[in-house]
Amino acid sequence: MDHSRNARAWGAIDLILTGRSLESKEAFEFGLISRLVPEEEVQNAALTLARELADKPPAGKRTTLELVGANYTGVAHRPSMVSTRR
């Protein structure tokens, strides 16, 4: 049994039912955000992440998102269901 996933689920239920806000540290602990950076470094961190993502091949990013989505939902998304154009 994955206790960390169960704990996150109860944390999410708490947030949904109470409607309370949470600080960035708590959001990080719940796995709602993947990185914490000091406020004065946010813009540089965002630009660095954007460059890292832009340097990766689109097909690889698309496949990764499809696989991660299937892992969380149990449903594999067909490429025709995922829009990559705006």
Protein Blocks (a to p, Z undefined) as FASTA:
>chain_A
ZZklmmmmmmmmmmmmnopacdfklmmmnopafbdcdfklmmmmmmmmmmmmmmpcfklm
mmmmmmmmmmmnopacdfklpccbZZ
